[in-house]
Amino acid sequence: MRSGASLIPFVAVLLILLGCHVVYGASTATQGPSSLSLISTVQPLPADGGTYPSLMVTVGDVAGNPTVTLSSMTIFLSSSQDSVATVLPTVELTAGHTYVLVNVTTTEKPGTTAITAASGGLKSASADLETVGAGQTPTQLALSISPSKTLQSFVGDDALVAIQLMNGSSLPAYSDGLTQVIITSSNTSVVENTMTLTIPPGKSYAYSPIKAKNSGETTFTALSSG
């Protein structure tokens, strides 16, 4: 753990919904997926040639509510600027899951690229992805929960917590040693476990899946010394 005089808290809120038939009614459950969404778990990414599992594809119904797919589907991906960052051409969203995580490989050229996700019969999604030159001497954390509103999956994880080290200018920064981040949930009836994420030396990013115990809302707090 990085040494320091104080513990700095960072918070994020996650709303877990227990099954679309409970939350939105039976009609929502029978409509099924209608559109795709792309979520950046951290932004910006370091322009360092690294690979980051930092994009998430989710599905929603006609009203834009989160839902799950009843059958596996292939998601086609593309990047508008391969000189900035690339993605694999396809990923598989498995039946019953709420999301699929996408690896992004950056180059050493800072910039912005548009990532597009498409699948047959669904409205496509696009999201801008920014990469920047990384700074040194991390002084703060960035904490995100993706998606912030989700359904409870009975066959997979429900959401993802991501931590990134940042410098004083809010640029990605690399750990100068083992950096341990403790993440707690304010509502243990929703998410009961305390998570400890470790960012290795020379890295900037760490993540962990989240599995909900019940429906409800909880606030996550991240603490790391220094």
KOLPAKOL-791228 format. One record per residue (C-alpha): y, z, x; residue number from 1. Coordinates in nm, 4 decimals. Layout:
BEGIN
<pt v="Y" w="Z" u="X" seq="NUM"/>
...
end
This chain:
BEGIN
<pt v="0.0000" w="0.0000" u="0.0000" seq="1"/>
<pt v="0.3468" w="-0.0780" u="0.1343" seq="2"/>
<pt v="0.5323" w="0.2319" u="0.2353" seq="3"/>
<pt v="0.8608" w="0.3270" u="0.0739" seq="4"/>
<pt v="1.0652" w="0.6048" u="-0.0761" seq="5"/>
<pt v="1.0414" w="0.5202" u="-0.4424" seq="6"/>
<pt v="0.8249" w="0.3770" u="-0.7171" seq="7"/>
<pt v="0.9891" w="0.0898" u="-0.9029" seq="8"/>
<pt v="0.8583" w="0.0236" u="-1.2565" seq="9"/>
<pt v="0.8390" w="-0.3209" u="-1.4164" seq="10"/>
<pt v="0.7377" w="-0.3645" u="-1.7784" seq="11"/>
<pt v="0.5990" w="-0.6385" u="-2.0001" seq="12"/>
<pt v="0.4794" w="-0.6320" u="-2.3591" seq="13"/>
<pt v="0.1569" w="-0.7795" u="-2.4968" seq="14"/>
<pt v="0.0780" w="-0.8220" u="-2.8653" seq="15"/>
<pt v="-0.2957" w="-0.8512" u="-2.9344" seq="16"/>
<pt v="-0.4037" w="-0.9810" u="-3.2738" seq="17"/>
<pt v="-0.7559" w="-0.9055" u="-3.3900" seq="18"/>
<pt v="-0.8902" w="-1.2341" u="-3.5254" seq="19"/>
<pt v="-0.6830" w="-1.4942" u="-3.7070" seq="20"/>
<pt v="-0.8569" w="-1.4194" u="-4.0388" seq="21"/>
<pt v="-0.7236" w="-1.0640" u="-4.0223" seq="22"/>
<pt v="-0.3721" w="-1.1465" u="-3.9121" seq="23"/>
<pt v="-0.2898" w="-1.4789" u="-4.0687" seq="24"/>
<pt v="-0.5355" w="-1.5082" u="-4.3570" seq="25"/>
<pt v="-0.8436" w="-1.7201" u="-4.4112" seq="26"/>
<pt v="-0.6459" w="-2.0433" u="-4.4472" seq="27"/>
<pt v="-0.5232" w="-2.0177" u="-4.0879" seq="28"/>
<pt v="-0.8754" w="-1.9627" u="-3.9591" seq="29"/>
<pt v="-1.0042" w="-2.2755" u="-4.1331" seq="30"/>
<pt v="-0.7222" w="-2.5006" u="-4.0088" seq="31"/>
<pt v="-0.8251" w="-2.4688" u="-3.6469" seq="32"/>
<pt v="-0.6261" w="-2.5849" u="-3.3419" seq="33"/>
<pt v="-0.3440" w="-2.8318" u="-3.3974" seq="34"/>
<pt v="-0.1436" w="-2.8236" u="-3.0742" seq="35"/>
<pt v="-0.1546" w="-2.7275" u="-2.7068" seq="36"/>
<pt v="0.0819" w="-2.4976" u="-2.5199" seq="37"/>
<pt v="0.1452" w="-2.4654" u="-2.1470" seq="38"/>
<pt v="0.2484" w="-2.1277" u="-2.0050" seq="39"/>
<pt v="0.3596" w="-2.0548" u="-1.6487" seq="40"/>
<pt v="0.2262" w="-1.7145" u="-1.5477" seq="41"/>
<pt v="0.4774" w="-1.6901" u="-1.2606" seq="42"/>
<pt v="0.7870" w="-1.8943" u="-1.1822" seq="43"/>
<pt v="0.8904" w="-2.0208" u="-0.9315" seq="44"/>
<pt v="0.5960" w="-2.0798" u="-0.7000" seq="45"/>
<pt v="0.6205" w="-2.0848" u="-0.3195" seq="46"/>
<pt v="0.6480" w="-2.4344" u="-0.1735" seq="47"/>
<pt v="0.3886" w="-2.3598" u="0.0928" seq="48"/>
<pt v="0.0898" w="-2.5844" u="0.0261" seq="49"/>
<pt v="-0.1028" w="-2.3029" u="-0.1415" seq="50"/>
<pt v="-0.3133" w="-2.3112" u="-0.4575" seq="51"/>
<pt v="-0.2071" w="-2.0790" u="-0.7388" seq="52"/>
<pt v="-0.3919" w="-2.0159" u="-1.0693" seq="53"/>
<pt v="-0.0549" w="-2.0010" u="-1.2414" seq="54"/>
<pt v="-0.0657" w="-2.2316" u="-1.5445" seq="55"/>
<pt v="-0.2336" w="-2.1484" u="-1.8721" seq="56"/>
<pt v="-0.3331" w="-2.3844" u="-2.1540" seq="57"/>
<pt v="-0.3579" w="-2.2304" u="-2.5010" seq="58"/>
<pt v="-0.4117" w="-2.3727" u="-2.8496" seq="59"/>
<pt v="-0.2217" w="-2.3061" u="-3.1711" seq="60"/>
<pt v="-0.2518" w="-2.3870" u="-3.5409" seq="61"/>
<pt v="-0.0104" w="-2.5986" u="-3.7487" seq="62"/>
<pt v="0.2266" w="-2.3025" u="-3.7843" seq="63"/>
<pt v="0.2317" w="-2.2398" u="-3.4093" seq="64"/>
<pt v="0.0215" w="-1.9247" u="-3.4296" seq="65"/>
<pt v="-0.2347" w="-1.8589" u="-3.1530" seq="66"/>
<pt v="-0.5888" w="-1.9581" u="-3.2382" seq="67"/>
<pt v="-0.9228" w="-2.0282" u="-3.0712" seq="68"/>
<pt v="-1.1219" w="-2.3464" u="-3.0452" seq="69"/>
<pt v="-1.4581" w="-2.3556" u="-3.2204" seq="70"/>
<pt v="-1.5925" w="-2.6219" u="-2.9854" seq="71"/>
<pt v="-1.5294" w="-2.6890" u="-2.6185" seq="72"/>
<pt v="-1.2605" w="-2.9436" u="-2.5418" seq="73"/>
<pt v="-1.1459" w="-3.1357" u="-2.2348" seq="74"/>
<pt v="-0.7796" w="-3.0943" u="-2.1424" seq="75"/>
<pt v="-0.6211" w="-3.3815" u="-1.9473" seq="76"/>
<pt v="-0.3508" w="-3.2779" u="-1.6998" seq="77"/>
<pt v="-0.0894" w="-3.4617" u="-1.4989" seq="78"/>
<pt v="0.2075" w="-3.3830" u="-1.2746" seq="79"/>
<pt v="0.5192" w="-3.6006" u="-1.2799" seq="80"/>
<pt v="0.5941" w="-3.5271" u="-0.9135" seq="81"/>
<pt v="0.2818" w="-3.5073" u="-0.6989" seq="82"/>
<pt v="0.5093" w="-3.4648" u="-0.3974" seq="83"/>
<pt v="0.6056" w="-3.1219" u="-0.5385" seq="84"/>
<pt v="0.2794" w="-2.9959" u="-0.6941" seq="85"/>
<pt v="-0.0537" w="-3.1313" u="-0.8161" seq="86"/>
<pt v="-0.3132" w="-3.0229" u="-1.0730" seq="87"/>
<pt v="-0.6737" w="-3.1247" u="-1.1339" seq="88"/>
<pt v="-0.6977" w="-3.4174" u="-1.3788" seq="89"/>
<pt v="-0.9077" w="-3.2209" u="-1.6299" seq="90"/>
<pt v="-1.0046" w="-2.8657" u="-1.7222" seq="91"/>
<pt v="-1.2428" w="-2.7395" u="-1.9912" seq="92"/>
<pt v="-1.1375" w="-2.5010" u="-2.2675" seq="93"/>
<pt v="-1.4631" w="-2.3364" u="-2.3699" seq="94"/>
<pt v="-1.5454" w="-2.2706" u="-2.7344" seq="95"/>
<pt v="-1.4310" w="-1.9301" u="-2.8556" seq="96"/>
<pt v="-1.1839" w="-1.8730" u="-2.5715" seq="97"/>
<pt v="-0.8113" w="-1.8257" u="-2.6155" seq="98"/>
<pt v="-0.6975" w="-1.9939" u="-2.2933" seq="99"/>
<pt v="-0.7995" w="-2.1773" u="-1.9791" seq="100"/>
<pt v="-0.6362" w="-2.1115" u="-1.6415" seq="101"/>
<pt v="-0.5130" w="-2.4076" u="-1.4348" seq="102"/>
<pt v="-0.4801" w="-2.4149" u="-1.0555" seq="103"/>
<pt v="-0.1542" w="-2.5546" u="-0.9200" seq="104"/>
<pt v="-0.1424" w="-2.6768" u="-0.5590" seq="105"/>
<pt v="0.2103" w="-2.6856" u="-0.4217" seq="106"/>
<pt v="0.3373" w="-2.8921" u="-0.1306" seq="107"/>
<pt v="0.5919" w="-2.7858" u="0.1280" seq="108"/>
<pt v="0.8607" w="-2.9826" u="-0.0554" seq="109"/>
<pt v="1.0625" w="-2.7629" u="-0.2954" seq="110"/>
<pt v="1.1442" w="-2.9161" u="-0.6315" seq="111"/>
<pt v="1.0568" w="-2.9384" u="-0.9992" seq="112"/>
<pt v="0.7701" w="-3.1238" u="-1.1616" seq="113"/>
<pt v="0.6721" w="-3.1644" u="-1.5254" seq="114"/>
<pt v="0.3109" w="-3.0728" u="-1.6020" seq="115"/>
<pt v="0.1626" w="-3.2348" u="-1.9132" seq="116"/>
<pt v="-0.1505" w="-3.1265" u="-2.1005" seq="117"/>
<pt v="-0.3197" w="-3.3477" u="-2.3605" seq="118"/>
<pt v="-0.6413" w="-3.3518" u="-2.5610" seq="119"/>
<pt v="-0.7674" w="-3.5813" u="-2.8363" seq="120"/>
<pt v="-0.6385" w="-3.4933" u="-3.1829" seq="121"/>
<pt v="-0.3962" w="-3.2241" u="-3.0639" seq="122"/>
<pt v="-0.0228" w="-3.2312" u="-3.0040" seq="123"/>
<pt v="0.0337" w="-3.2440" u="-2.6286" seq="124"/>
<pt v="0.2407" w="-2.9956" u="-2.4281" seq="125"/>
<pt v="0.4682" w="-3.0186" u="-2.1260" seq="126"/>
<pt v="0.6255" w="-2.7558" u="-1.9006" seq="127"/>
<pt v="0.8540" w="-2.7736" u="-1.5987" seq="128"/>
<pt v="0.7207" w="-2.6094" u="-1.2834" seq="129"/>
<pt v="0.9583" w="-2.5128" u="-1.0033" seq="130"/>
<pt v="0.8687" w="-2.4535" u="-0.6394" seq="131"/>
<pt v="1.1018" w="-2.3016" u="-0.3819" seq="132"/>
<pt v="1.1033" w="-2.2022" u="-0.0187" seq="133"/>
<pt v="0.9571" w="-1.8536" u="0.0108" seq="134"/>
<pt v="1.1642" w="-1.5649" u="0.1397" seq="135"/>
<pt v="1.0632" w="-1.2760" u="0.3574" seq="136"/>
<pt v="1.0664" w="-0.8956" u="0.3133" seq="137"/>
<pt v="0.9566" w="-0.8339" u="-0.0453" seq="138"/>
<pt v="1.1733" w="-0.5809" u="-0.2265" seq="139"/>
<pt v="1.0738" w="-0.6214" u="-0.5917" seq="140"/>
<pt v="0.7973" w="-0.7289" u="-0.8267" seq="141"/>
<pt v="0.7771" w="-0.9890" u="-1.0997" seq="142"/>
<pt v="0.5349" w="-0.8949" u="-1.3789" seq="143"/>
<pt v="0.4195" w="-1.1249" u="-1.6572" seq="144"/>
<pt v="0.1639" w="-1.1137" u="-1.9376" seq="145"/>
<pt v="0.0393" w="-1.4523" u="-2.0572" seq="146"/>
<pt v="0.0293" w="-1.5241" u="-2.3385" seq="147"/>
<pt v="0.2496" w="-1.2424" u="-2.4691" seq="148"/>
<pt v="0.1013" w="-1.2867" u="-2.8182" seq="149"/>
<pt v="-0.2657" w="-1.3688" u="-2.8441" seq="150"/>
<pt v="-0.5864" w="-1.3299" u="-3.0396" seq="151"/>
<pt v="-0.8750" w="-1.1085" u="-2.9412" seq="152"/>
<pt v="-1.1489" w="-1.3328" u="-2.8096" seq="153"/>
<pt v="-1.5052" w="-1.2194" u="-2.8688" seq="154"/>
<pt v="-1.6520" w="-1.4310" u="-2.5888" seq="155"/>
<pt v="-1.3858" w="-1.4192" u="-2.3173" seq="156"/>
<pt v="-1.0698" w="-1.2534" u="-2.1935" seq="157"/>
<pt v="-0.7631" w="-1.2268" u="-2.4144" seq="158"/>
<pt v="-0.4718" w="-1.2576" u="-2.1728" seq="159"/>
<pt v="-0.3716" w="-1.2477" u="-1.8075" seq="160"/>
<pt v="-0.1502" w="-1.0098" u="-1.6104" seq="161"/>
<pt v="0.0186" w="-1.1614" u="-1.3049" seq="162"/>
<pt v="0.2164" w="-0.9973" u="-1.0250" seq="163"/>
<pt v="0.4346" w="-1.1733" u="-0.7696" seq="164"/>
<pt v="0.6280" w="-1.0279" u="-0.4777" seq="165"/>
<pt v="0.9961" w="-1.1258" u="-0.4674" seq="166"/>
<pt v="1.2745" w="-1.0761" u="-0.2138" seq="167"/>
<pt v="1.6285" w="-0.9604" u="-0.2823" seq="168"/>
<pt v="1.7275" w="-1.3106" u="-0.3927" seq="169"/>
<pt v="1.4410" w="-1.3244" u="-0.6473" seq="170"/>
<pt v="1.2511" w="-1.5769" u="-0.4376" seq="171"/>
<pt v="0.8744" w="-1.5497" u="-0.3822" seq="172"/>
<pt v="0.8019" w="-1.3360" u="-0.0767" seq="173"/>
<pt v="0.4889" w="-1.2700" u="0.1267" seq="174"/>
<pt v="0.3259" w="-0.9325" u="0.1691" seq="175"/>
<pt v="0.3536" w="-0.7898" u="0.5210" seq="176"/>
<pt v="0.0469" w="-0.5719" u="0.4570" seq="177"/>
<pt v="-0.1884" w="-0.4750" u="0.1771" seq="178"/>
<pt v="0.0327" w="-0.4283" u="-0.1282" seq="179"/>
<pt v="-0.1288" w="-0.2342" u="-0.4116" seq="180"/>
<pt v="0.0190" w="-0.2553" u="-0.7596" seq="181"/>
<pt v="-0.0885" w="-0.0120" u="-1.0317" seq="182"/>
<pt v="-0.0575" w="-0.1420" u="-1.3886" seq="183"/>
<pt v="-0.0841" w="0.0907" u="-1.6865" seq="184"/>
<pt v="-0.0937" w="0.0317" u="-2.0614" seq="185"/>
<pt v="0.1265" w="0.2380" u="-2.2950" seq="186"/>
<pt v="-0.1173" w="0.2038" u="-2.5853" seq="187"/>
<pt v="-0.4668" w="0.2906" u="-2.4695" seq="188"/>
<pt v="-0.6130" w="0.2108" u="-2.8113" seq="189"/>
<pt v="-0.5249" w="-0.1556" u="-2.7429" seq="190"/>
<pt v="-0.5882" w="-0.1799" u="-2.3654" seq="191"/>
<pt v="-0.7328" w="0.1405" u="-2.2246" seq="192"/>
<pt v="-0.7931" w="0.0701" u="-1.8573" seq="193"/>
<pt v="-0.5559" w="0.1122" u="-1.5632" seq="194"/>
<pt v="-0.5600" w="-0.1889" u="-1.3332" seq="195"/>
<pt v="-0.4989" w="-0.1959" u="-0.9598" seq="196"/>
<pt v="-0.4095" w="-0.5347" u="-0.8132" seq="197"/>
<pt v="-0.4078" w="-0.5900" u="-0.4373" seq="198"/>
<pt v="-0.1925" w="-0.8574" u="-0.2755" seq="199"/>
<pt v="-0.3387" w="-0.9377" u="0.0689" seq="200"/>
<pt v="-0.1214" w="-0.9730" u="0.3807" seq="201"/>
<pt v="0.0627" w="-1.3047" u="0.3882" seq="202"/>
<pt v="0.0173" w="-1.3629" u="0.0139" seq="203"/>
<pt v="0.2596" w="-1.3434" u="-0.2755" seq="204"/>
<pt v="0.0542" w="-1.3433" u="-0.5950" seq="205"/>
<pt v="-0.2271" w="-1.1558" u="-0.7675" seq="206"/>
<pt v="-0.3636" w="-1.1583" u="-1.1205" seq="207"/>
<pt v="-0.6249" w="-1.0023" u="-1.3455" seq="208"/>
<pt v="-0.7688" w="-1.0873" u="-1.6882" seq="209"/>
<pt v="-0.7090" w="-0.8502" u="-1.9780" seq="210"/>
<pt v="-0.9614" w="-0.7588" u="-2.2448" seq="211"/>
<pt v="-0.8288" w="-0.5804" u="-2.5519" seq="212"/>
<pt v="-1.0098" w="-0.2965" u="-2.7235" seq="213"/>
<pt v="-0.8296" w="-0.3257" u="-3.0598" seq="214"/>
<pt v="-0.5451" w="-0.5171" u="-3.2187" seq="215"/>
<pt v="-0.1923" w="-0.3870" u="-3.1743" seq="216"/>
<pt v="0.0960" w="-0.3894" u="-2.9289" seq="217"/>
<pt v="0.1177" w="-0.2364" u="-2.5836" seq="218"/>
<pt v="0.3652" w="-0.2269" u="-2.2953" seq="219"/>
<pt v="0.2423" w="-0.2700" u="-1.9400" seq="220"/>
<pt v="0.4177" w="-0.0990" u="-1.6496" seq="221"/>
<pt v="0.3656" w="-0.2022" u="-1.2878" seq="222"/>
<pt v="0.4275" w="0.0407" u="-1.0012" seq="223"/>
<pt v="0.4212" w="-0.0148" u="-0.6262" seq="224"/>
<pt v="0.5679" w="0.2048" u="-0.3579" seq="225"/>
<pt v="0.8670" w="0.0656" u="-0.1724" seq="226"/>
end
